[in-house]
Amino acid sequence: MSIRHRLIVWLLSSVLAGGLLAAGVVFFQAREEANELFDYQLRQLALTLRDRIYLPSQLAEVLQGEEALDFVIQVWAPDGTRLYNSHPRLRVPGAVQIGFSDVQGDQGQWRVFAIQQRGLTIQVAQPLSERGRLALAAAWRTLIPFLIALPLMGFLIWRLVGRELRFLESTAQAIARRTPEALEPIAGGEIPEEIQPLVAALNGLLGRLGSALTQQRHFIADAAHELRTPLTALRLQLQLAERAQDASEREKAHGMLREGIARATRVVEQLLALARQDPDAPVEGEAPVDLAELARSVADAQAAAAEAKGLSLAVDAPAPVVVQGERDALRALLENLVDNAIRYTASGGVVVRAGSGPRAFLEVEDTGPGIPPAERERVFDRFYRGEATAGSGSGLGLAIVRRIAQRHGGEVRLLDAKGPAGLRVRVDFPATRP
Amino acid sequence: MRLLLVEDDAMIGAAAREGLRQEGHAVDWVRDGAQAEAAAANDVYDLVLLDLGLPRRDGLSVLRSLRQKGHDVPVLIITARDAVSDRVSGLDAGADDYLVKPFDLDELAARVRAVLRRRAGRGSAVLHVGELEIDTAARHVRWKGRDVALSAREYALLEALADRPGAFLSRAQLEERLYGWDEEVASNAVEVHIHALRRKLDPAVIRNVRGLGYSLAKDG
């Protein structure tokens, strides 16, 4: 049902109900007033008659002309014989009591006033229906303006509501005109106050959508840009392999090519990992994960890489540390940290720690060059590589680490190593809820 | 020719250096903007290959600062920034050419040759010195109408001398043109190559004056 129909039905019903209520009130008030007025009239008439009647013989003369009135006048002698009846054709009940009373007659109720004078009983009666008729007439007169106004109001409401709803229509059109490329906010100038919250909420949504899309676009642009580097390397390495004159040159070129392919593969994998770790993506397969066990497993897997660079790789995780999380994601987090540590450390070693201070944590410490405090926030940006570093990373590792940590309600911090030089990356997880 | 390669990516740098060496160039490779500026200011390079996205100092600012200080070494920008505005600002900052990644090794070599040629005031890729004909694009040498097979070093040495016929280049200067920093140079390497050239061409083609160095006879 449209707002317009609803409004018309409800408003007109209310108006009609109001009119009926007013008419009802008027009816009862009018009847009350009529009662008072007519009772007064009855009494006055009876008193006047009493004052004028002295002898029964005078009755016909005194009461001459009273037949025309709406009142039925009867006079009884002390012995009960009726001496006079102004409307002989109407069967009005006899006197019941002195004063006012309501009497049921053959043709309805009567209002009766009786008075005694020198043995004569004078009774004046009037049909009660007369009073109801008057009250009804008053009520009807009250109701009539409402009834006349009703169609008029219906028409006006129809037009006015239509006019006000035009804003909804124009807002809808404005929304329809929005595209993913053009998400500018909807102008709120002429929109009525009631629709403002809707428009404001919509604008908020449009804003968030727009920034999400912009981020996505930037990510794709960044990713495309970032893929150029490994692709450039691959192209050059391939050409060198093609140009190779002898077996040793060819072997050298193939070695470079293999490294190039491994790097390009890693960049693509990291991009996929980053996309999968989208903060808005649902958390799946959450289960208890022992960080200590994870630390040992990742260290085992990367031991060869560390050894190849002559680095030590130690694990310091004496007791199980269980958190709720996605095992694969947490593994990727730790792998990235250890991989970074090995990549950027020239000599010395890497330590992986898992423990629970007040909160469960993972820590990877290296003896590499470290990261100056001023740069520590920027290294989390996608594709950012350290200013002074010459690594061949994808520039995505820490971005992935941060996303995974955030999805687990955790926090990543870059700290100074406990030793003389190096970097300590600490991931704190939220306190495990019992 | 002696080239300065400025490239922060290890793999691209290694492959480009290797490829350019195969073309007979001596290549020095630095990996950040600050080193690039310091090295280029030495004025020993015939050409600088400059990446723009560099650690420590952006390539464009290195280029501007070089030009401001009056170094007019030819600069070829190699970068992933492919917007027209990037090319325009690169060229306006004083670059001689602009190559977008991913690029082809052959194209890189060709553009290097083209830039060097333009700087030497030659339009053609083929040099004529007396009876000597050097096709710098094909790196092909003809002597008195017959083809001569030269090694990469021999060719580089001949091309260096042919650049300014009659002018003397010292042994150190020739070594500089032929070898990068990280290449082992035997003490008599230049003499060995000169000897080979004389044998393959004609002993009279290359003159040697003690104290001055070597020069290519203008009339062959």
Interface residues (C-beta under 8 A of the other chain):
Chain A: H225 R228 T229 P230 L231 T232 A233 L234 R235 L236 Q237 Q239 L240 R243 A253 M256 E259 G260 R263 R385 G386 E387 A388 T389 A390 S392
Chain B: D8 D9 A10 M11 I12 A14 A15 A16 E18 G19 Q22 R31 D32 P55 R56 A80 K101 P102 F103 D104 L105 D106
